[in-house]
Amino acid sequence: MEEQEEAGLWRIGFTKFASRMLGDLVEHDFEIKPGEAIELGQIIGWIEGFKATSDLYSCLTGTFRRGNPELRENLDLLRADPYSRGWLFEAEGMPGDDAVGVEGYAEILNLAIDKVLEQEQG
């Protein structure tokens, strides 16, 4: 999920669904430093939960600005407030054509759920 803060500046994070799939969150870190160039699809860090550990990928080409400093003290913000204070990182650039915001992601999930329900009923 990404949200544009100002022209070309994006805050990227997880949806509630994605953070639930990781389970209780343990820690995270970035393999790049602020100001470094990033490419669409590049692994830029990782996040560990009790259920899974996952790489963090860049959803845009541009510059990594910073990780969310609040997550160092309270990683649970990713789950408790994912659409406001619980963002993962900021980056400058342009997202890939297939990047979606919260509303687009919710629509994709709703369509997938509808399809599963139709298959169960059919």
C-alpha positions in Angstrom: 0.0 0.0 0.0 1.3 3.5 -0.8 0.1 7.0 0.0 1.4 10.1 -1.7 2.3 12.7 0.9 3.4 15.4 -1.5 4.3 15.5 -5.2 6.7 12.5 -5.6 6.9 11.6 -1.9 5.2 8.4 -0.9 4.6 6.6 2.4 4.6 2.9 1.9 3.2 0.3 4.4 1.1 -2.7 4.9 -2.6 -3.1 4.8 -4.3 -4.6 7.9 -4.7 -7.8 6.0 -1.0 -8.1 5.1 0.1 -7.3 8.7 -2.3 -9.9 10.1 -0.7 -12.5 7.8 2.7 -11.9 9.5 1.2 -12.5 13.0 2.7 -10.8 16.0 5.5 -8.6 14.7 9.0 -9.0 16.1 11.4 -6.7 14.3 12.3 -5.2 11.0 15.2 -3.4 9.3 16.3 -1.9 6.0 19.3 -2.9 4.0 19.6 0.6 2.4 20.3 4.0 3.8 18.4 7.3 3.4 19.3 8.9 0.1 20.2 5.7 -1.7 18.6 5.0 -5.1 16.0 2.2 -5.2 14.5 0.3 -8.1 11.1 -1.2 -8.5 11.1 -4.7 -7.1 14.4 -4.3 -5.3 14.7 -5.9 -1.8 15.2 -3.0 0.5 14.8 -4.7 3.9 12.9 -7.4 5.9 10.2 -7.8 8.5 9.8 -10.7 11.0 6.6 -11.9 12.6 5.9 -15.0 14.6 4.1 -16.5 11.5 6.6 -15.5 8.8 9.6 -13.5 7.8 9.3 -11.5 4.6 11.5 -9.4 2.4 10.4 -5.8 1.9 10.4 -4.8 -1.7 10.4 -1.3 -3.3 7.2 -0.5 -5.1 8.8 2.4 -6.9 11.9 3.6 -8.6 13.5 6.6 -7.0 15.2 7.4 -3.7 14.7 5.8 -0.2 14.1 8.7 2.2 13.7 7.0 5.6 12.1 4.3 7.6 9.4 5.2 10.0 11.2 6.2 13.3 8.1 5.4 15.4 8.3 1.7 14.5 11.7 1.5 16.4 9.7 2.0 19.6 6.4 0.5 18.7 6.3 -2.0 15.9 2.7 -2.8 16.7 1.7 0.5 14.9 1.9 -1.5 11.7 -1.1 -3.5 12.9 -2.8 -1.0 15.1 -2.7 2.1 12.8 -1.5 0.9 9.4 -3.2 3.7 7.4 -1.8 6.6 9.5 1.1 6.3 11.9 2.1 2.7 11.0 3.7 3.3 7.6 7.0 1.4 6.9 9.1 3.8 4.9 9.1 7.0 2.8 10.5 7.2 -0.7 10.6 9.7 -3.5 9.9 8.7 -7.1 7.2 7.1 -9.2 5.4 3.9 -8.2 5.1 1.0 -10.6 2.0 0.8 -12.8 0.6 -2.0 -10.8 0.9 -0.3 -7.4 -2.4 0.3 -5.7 -3.6 2.4 -2.8 -5.7 1.3 0.1 -9.0 1.6 -1.8 -7.6 -0.4 -4.8 -6.3 -3.1 -2.6 -9.6 -3.4 -0.7 -11.3 -3.8 -4.1 -8.9 -6.5 -5.2 -9.5 -8.4 -1.9 -13.3 -8.0 -2.2 -13.2 -9.5 -5.7 -11.1 -12.4 -4.6 -13.4 -13.1 -1.7 -16.5 -12.9 -4.0 -14.8 -15.4 -6.3 -14.0 -17.9 -3.5 -17.6 -17.6 -2.2 -19.0 -18.2 -5.7 -16.8 -21.3 -6.1 -18.0 -22.6 -2.7 -21.6 -22.2 -3.6 -21.3 -23.6 -7.1 
